[in-house]
């Protein structure tokens, strides 16, 4: 079984957000991330959908609540709270 976290949120500026996203790659991996894919809305490149493969749903849920993630999202210019979905297949 594979474990995924899907996140959706809006950002102020994609290049600024992407730089911060890349800066916290080690934090994500240390918390169980196995891979990440970034999708931009075809009409609004600052509206993002992210699909992460995670080592466990429990670790994905914990990471979504991690204060370091919240700080990184604020620094990256995320506008408003993200929507998180936890999926398995």
Rosetta silent file (secondary structure, phi, psi, omega in degrees, C-alpha in Angstrom):
SEQUENCE: XXXXXXXXXXXXXXXXXXXXXXXXXXXXXXXXXXXXXXXXXXXXXXXXXXXXXXXXXXXXXXXXXXXXXXXXXXXXXXXXXXXXXXXXX
SCORE:     score description
SCORE:     0.000 S_00000001
   1 L     0.000  138.979  176.798    0.000    0.000    0.000 S_00000001
   2 L  -105.574  150.915 -177.034    1.216    3.507   -0.833 S_00000001
   3 E  -120.407  133.341 -176.483    0.531    6.592    1.281 S_00000001
   4 E  -132.991  151.866  168.560   -0.037   10.062   -0.107 S_00000001
   5 E  -124.042  125.448  174.749   -0.704   13.571    1.058 S_00000001
   6 E  -106.647  130.512 -179.949   -2.352   15.949   -1.392 S_00000001
   7 E  -125.871  141.095  175.704   -2.119   19.645   -0.540 S_00000001
   8 E  -130.669  133.313  175.412   -3.762   22.592   -2.264 S_00000001
   9 E  -163.191  167.056  178.658   -3.047   26.251   -1.653 S_00000001
  10 E  -104.878  144.143  177.471   -2.545   29.636   -3.244 S_00000001
  11 E  -125.984  158.279  179.112    0.773   31.492   -3.186 S_00000001
  12 L   -70.759  -40.755 -172.928    1.731   35.108   -3.794 S_00000001
  13 L  -152.337  113.740 -174.017    4.560   34.331   -6.213 S_00000001
  14 H   -56.873  -48.716 -179.117    5.444   30.870   -7.542 S_00000001
  15 H   -58.739  -38.940  176.930    9.228   31.391   -7.947 S_00000001
  16 H   -64.090  -45.747  179.651    9.485   32.715   -4.364 S_00000001
  17 H   -61.318  -45.439 -176.728    7.395   29.808   -3.084 S_00000001
  18 H   -61.418  -38.791  178.724    9.410   27.236   -5.076 S_00000001
  19 H   -61.581  -43.508  178.992   12.697   28.478   -3.619 S_00000001
  20 H   -69.978  -38.823  175.954   11.386   27.976   -0.070 S_00000001
  21 H   -56.004  -46.448  178.602    9.841   24.615   -1.008 S_00000001
  22 H   -64.744  -34.655 -179.538   13.265   23.480   -2.197 S_00000001
  23 H   -65.701  -26.357 -178.169   14.884   24.826    0.995 S_00000001
  24 L  -103.361   17.199  178.860   12.777   22.533    3.198 S_00000001
  25 H   -57.887  -42.220 -179.892   13.302   19.351    1.152 S_00000001
  26 H   -64.405  -37.111  177.679   15.498   17.879    3.906 S_00000001
  27 H   -62.877  -45.396  178.947   12.814   18.636    6.516 S_00000001
  28 H   -62.067  -47.495 -177.923   10.192   16.821    4.448 S_00000001
  29 H   -63.057  -39.226  178.713   12.458   13.829    3.840 S_00000001
  30 H   -64.370  -23.123 -179.774   13.402   13.635    7.545 S_00000001
  31 L   -98.777    5.044  172.138    9.686   13.410    8.336 S_00000001
  32 L   114.348    4.040  178.682    8.979   10.595    5.875 S_00000001
  33 E   -68.944  135.503  177.270    8.453   12.120    2.439 S_00000001
  34 E  -103.957  -32.728  178.706    9.421    9.750   -0.378 S_00000001
  35 E  -162.546  162.608  179.335    8.585   11.960   -3.396 S_00000001
  36 E  -144.700  141.538  173.851    6.803   15.164   -4.363 S_00000001
  37 E  -127.913  139.741 -179.535    5.060   16.458   -7.462 S_00000001
  38 E  -114.712  130.275  176.545    3.977   20.069   -8.015 S_00000001
  39 E  -122.330  132.712  175.653    1.053   21.000  -10.249 S_00000001
  40 E  -105.379  140.141  175.779    0.137   24.576  -11.191 S_00000001
  41 L   -58.747  138.388 -176.047   -3.376   25.529  -12.226 S_00000001
  42 L   -66.111  -22.495 -179.574   -3.476   26.063  -16.002 S_00000001
  43 L  -106.115  -16.638 -179.441   -5.107   29.480  -15.597 S_00000001
  44 L  -141.438   96.757 -175.193   -3.461   30.639  -12.378 S_00000001
  45 L   -65.975   -7.968  176.978    0.154   29.489  -11.859 S_00000001
  46 L   -94.558    1.544  175.019    0.021   30.620   -8.218 S_00000001
  47 E  -101.942  114.556 -169.097   -2.736   28.111   -7.412 S_00000001
  48 E  -115.753  146.708  168.325   -0.953   24.872   -6.528 S_00000001
  49 E  -125.285  128.400 -178.056   -1.754   21.226   -6.003 S_00000001
  50 E  -121.065  135.163  177.323    1.024   19.102   -4.511 S_00000001
  51 E  -120.170  117.845 -179.235    1.106   15.329   -4.341 S_00000001
  52 E  -112.006  136.922  166.285    3.546   13.763   -1.895 S_00000001
  53 E   -93.395  135.955 -174.293    4.258   10.096   -1.391 S_00000001
  54 E  -125.240  155.652  179.326    4.890    9.458    2.301 S_00000001
  55 L   -71.336  -25.353  175.251    6.271    6.504    4.252 S_00000001
  56 L  -157.772  153.143  176.767    3.102    6.426    6.400 S_00000001
  57 H   -63.969  -36.614 -179.755   -0.165    8.287    6.727 S_00000001
  58 H   -60.665  -44.023  178.920    0.683    8.977   10.374 S_00000001
  59 H   -68.053  -36.713  177.557    3.904   10.768    9.405 S_00000001
  60 H   -63.615  -45.727  178.579    2.118   12.718    6.673 S_00000001
  61 H   -61.765  -42.974  179.261   -0.552   13.874    9.143 S_00000001
  62 H   -63.283  -41.936  179.823    2.111   14.829   11.700 S_00000001
  63 H   -63.520  -38.510  179.618    4.061   16.787    9.095 S_00000001
  64 H   -60.771  -24.766  179.988    0.934   18.704    8.066 S_00000001
  65 L  -100.056    1.852 -175.091    0.730   19.929   11.691 S_00000001
  66 L   -68.176  127.186  178.510    4.474   20.609   12.043 S_00000001
  67 H   -59.837  -30.171  177.444    5.242   24.190   13.212 S_00000001
  68 H   -66.333  -35.791  175.670    8.305   24.216   10.938 S_00000001
  69 H   -65.317  -45.397  179.652    6.021   23.616    7.946 S_00000001
  70 H   -59.126  -41.999  178.926    3.739   26.460    9.031 S_00000001
  71 H   -65.358  -42.294  179.474    6.728   28.804    9.327 S_00000001
  72 H   -64.906  -40.233  179.479    8.073   27.763    5.912 S_00000001
  73 H   -65.177  -39.944  177.959    4.665   28.282    4.279 S_00000001
  74 H   -63.466  -46.106  179.356    4.393   31.753    5.792 S_00000001
  75 H   -61.734  -35.119 -177.027    7.912   32.628    4.603 S_00000001
  76 H   -78.197  -11.210  179.024    7.110   31.246    1.126 S_00000001
  77 L    89.419   29.436  173.792    4.042   33.462    0.734 S_00000001
  78 E   -70.100  129.438 -175.612    1.228   30.931    1.064 S_00000001
  79 L  -102.907   93.882  179.018   -1.980   32.958    1.193 S_00000001
  80 L   100.081  167.081 -177.051   -4.383   31.287    3.576 S_00000001
  81 L   -70.404  141.361  178.016   -4.589   27.842    5.100 S_00000001
  82 L   -78.092  160.276  169.600   -3.882   24.888    2.811 S_00000001
  83 E   -99.912  129.027  177.985   -6.270   22.004    2.248 S_00000001
  84 E  -114.765  140.488  175.776   -4.736   18.623    3.055 S_00000001
  85 E  -132.061  136.101 -178.049   -6.019   15.229    1.944 S_00000001
  86 E  -112.932  122.250 -168.147   -4.532   11.909    3.077 S_00000001
  87 E  -129.710  150.683  172.944   -4.826    9.069    0.570 S_00000001
  88 E  -133.469  157.290  172.139   -3.839    5.421    0.200 S_00000001
  89 L  -144.092    0.000    0.000   -3.911    2.963   -2.683 S_00000001
